[in-house]
Amino acid sequence: MSQQQTFQWSSAGRSHVGMVRAINEDACLALPEMGLWAVADGMGGHEAGDIASQTIIETLQQLDPPDDWDGFLNAVREGLRQVNQRLREESAQRYQHRTIGSTVVVLVMRDTQCACLWAGDSRIYRLRDGQLQQLTRDHSHVQELVDQGLITAEDAQRHPLANVITRAVGSTEDLLIDEVVYPLQTEDMFLLCSDGLNKTVGDEEIARLLVQSNHNCQEAVKAFIHLALMRDANDNVTTVVVNVTATNLTSATNPEKSGDPIPADWYLQ
């Protein structure tokens, strides 16, 4: 009898308006039954940022369950392109061509792999064997300065143009989305967040809180939101945490029972 390793996942997510803003322009999605998670951050200071982020999340939420990996990714890409076009049309018709936009990060899981798709400066991190790695690269003005060696990553946090992003859904006619694909390992933990979290909580603290959660997604989300609010977060704060576990299945016995993903402990505020 041969054995095959498969993965399942649990997740939790929460979005909070923060301590300063009157409107929450963030939105998040947790659909573990599909292997789909997302965070969107409406562009602050622009018209209808909350509409932009909600439109992204609602569109992804309505995707049909995928038949295969390529079809899954294509559906996500096409959904984001449709939102981009809708926001451009909305801007022209109702807002005198002022930008209606939102960042987005999407995490997709199926079988033994995951994909990260993103535009803007919302992030996806992975904790593996106690080591935290940022899987996405910010589309921002300060990231470009860091890449050119003009400022340090620490300087970027305090830079006066730290909030200027170079890509977003709705900002240009042709949407550019970056993608990376990674193999899954058991006990991987993923964090999707808006910049309201990572500009308040450092990477070392993110790693520590994920480790201390002992793979409890809901406890990790609570800890992130609590710490950001304790520091008087001046932006909306959104986090989604996903935990991966492995199940070894014996293919000669009930091979069709691969195990459904664990439902999310998902709540919003």
N, C-alpha and C positions, 0 to 999 in steps of 0.2 A: 504494500500500500504506500502510495506516495503522499507526501504532505505538501500543502500549498498555503503560503502565508497571505492572509488578507487583512485589511485594515477597517476599523470603524472609528467613529469620532463622536465626541460630545462637544457642546459649545454653549456660550452665554454671551449676551451683548447688552450694552446700555448706552444711552446718549443723554447727556445732561447739559442744560443751558449755560452752566458755569455761574460765576459770581458777579459778572458785570453786564453781560449782554441781556437784552430784553427778549430777543427772539432766538430760538435754536435753529441755526441753519445747517446743522449736521443731521444725518440720518444713517441708519444701519440696518443690515439684513442678516439673519441667521436661518438658513434652510439646510440643516444637517441631513435631512432625508434626501436632498438632492446633491449634497456635497458642495454647497454654494454659500459664500459669505461675502459681505461688502460693507464698506464705509464710504460715505460721500459727505463732503464739506462744501456747502454753498459759499461762493466767493464773497467774503465780508466786504461791506462798503458798496457792493453792486446791487442792482435791482433784483429783488425776488430770488435771493440765494437759496431760501428755504424751498421754494418751488423747484429749483433746479435739482437739489439733492433728493427731494422726495420723488421727483419724476424718475431719476435714475433707479432708486430703490424699488419703486412700484413696477418699473419695466422689467427689472431682473426677477422680481418676485413672480411675474406672470409668465416666465419662460416655461415652455413645455419640458417635462423630464427628458433628459438626453438619452439617445440610443447608444452613442459611442463617444469616445474622448474627443475626436475631431469635431463631431457635431456639437458637442457641449461647448467647446471653445468658440466655434463659429457663431453659435447662438448668443453667447455673451458679447462677442465683438459686434455683431449686427444690432443687438439691443442697444448698446452704447452709441453706435453710429446713428440709430434712429432717434435717440434722445438728443444727440448733438444737433440733428437737423430740426427737431421740434423746438429746441431752445432758440436756435437761430431765427426760426420763423416767428416765435413768440416775441423775440426782441424787436424784430422789424415791425410787427403789427401793433404792439402795445407799448413798447418802451423806447421808441425813437432810436432804435439800433444800439441802445446801451447794453452792455454785456450782462447776460444771464448765464451764469456758469457754476460749475462745481468740480472739485477734485473727485477722484474715485479710485479706490483700490478694491480689487475683486480677488478672492481666493477660491479656486476650484479644485475639488478632490474627486478622484475616481480610481478605483482599484489600488494601485501601488504608487501613484504619482500625484503631484499637485502642480497647479499653475498659478502664478501671480500676474495680474493684468492691472495697469494703472496709468493715470494721467494726473499730474499735480504733485502735491507734497504730503498727502496722507501716506501712511506707511504700513508695511507688513514686516514683522519681525518673526524669527524662529528661534526658539530655545531648544537646543539639542545637546544632550550630555552636559548640561550645566552651562553651555556657552551660548551667548546671544548673538545673533547675526541679523542685520537689517537686509532683507531680501529685495527691497525696492530702492531706487535711487531717486531723490527728490528732483522734480522738474521745477526748479526755482532759481532766481537770480543769484542768491548767495551760494547755492550748490555749484553754479558755474564758476563763481569766484574761487571757491575752495578747489575745484578741479584745476583751475589755472594757477594754483599756488599763491594767489593774491591775499587770501585770508585763511585762518585756521578754522577747523570745524567748531571750535569753541567760540571764535569771533563771530561765526555765522549766526549763532543763537542771539547775539546782542546787536547784530547789524541793523541799521535803520530801515533797510529794505528787506528784512527777513520775511515779510509777508507777501513779497512779490513772487508770484508763480509764473512759469513760462508755458505751462500747458494746463488745459482744463476742458471738460466737456462743455460745449457751448461757446467757447471763446474764439474759435476759428472755423472756417468753412469745412476744412478737412481735419478730422480728428485723428491725432497720432496717439497710439496706445503702445506702451512698452509691455513686453511679456518675458517671463522666465519660467522654466519648468524644472522641478526638483523631484527626486525620488523620496518617498515617505519612509520614515523609520518609526518603530514603536516608541512611544513616550515623547514624540515630537510635540511641542506646544507652539501655537501660532498666535500672534497678537496683531490685529488690524486696528489702526487708530487714526484719528484726525490729529492735526498738529497741536490742537489744544492740550493733548496729553504729552507728546514728546518735547514740547517747549516748556513744560512744567516739571516733568519727571525725567531724570537722566537715564541713559542706557543701563548703567550699573544697577540703578534702582529698579528698572523694569525687569532685569534678569533676576534680581533678588526676590521681587514680589511673585514672579512666576514660579520660582523654585519653592518659595514658602507656601504657595497655594496647594502644593502636593497634588497637582493635576486636577484640582477642583476649579472648573472654569468660572462658576458663579462667584466663588470667593476671590479669585483673581480680579474679575471685573469690579467687584465691590472695592477691593483694595486700591485699584488704580483710580477710580472715581473719587474715593475718599481722600487720597493723598493730593490729587489735583485740586480739590475743593479746599482742603486745609491750607493750600498755598494760594488761595484767592484767585483761582484760574480766571483770567480775564477774557477767555474765549470759550466757546462751546467745547465740551470734552466728550469724545465717543470712543468706546473700546469694544472690540469683539475678540473673545479668546476661544481657541479651538484646541482640543486635546485629541491626540491620535493614539489608539491602542491597536494591538495586533491580535489576531485570532488564527491559530494554526488549525486548519481543517484537513481531515483525512478524506482524500478524494474518493475513496472506495465506499465511504459511508455517507449517505445523504449529501452528495456534492452540491446539490442545488441550494442547500441551506447555507448561504454565505453570511447570513447575519445582517440585519438592517442597521443603519446608523442609529445611534442613540439619540432620542429627541433632545432638542435644545432646552436648557433652562434659560429662556429668553424673555427679557422684560425691558421695557423702555420707560424713560421718564423725560 
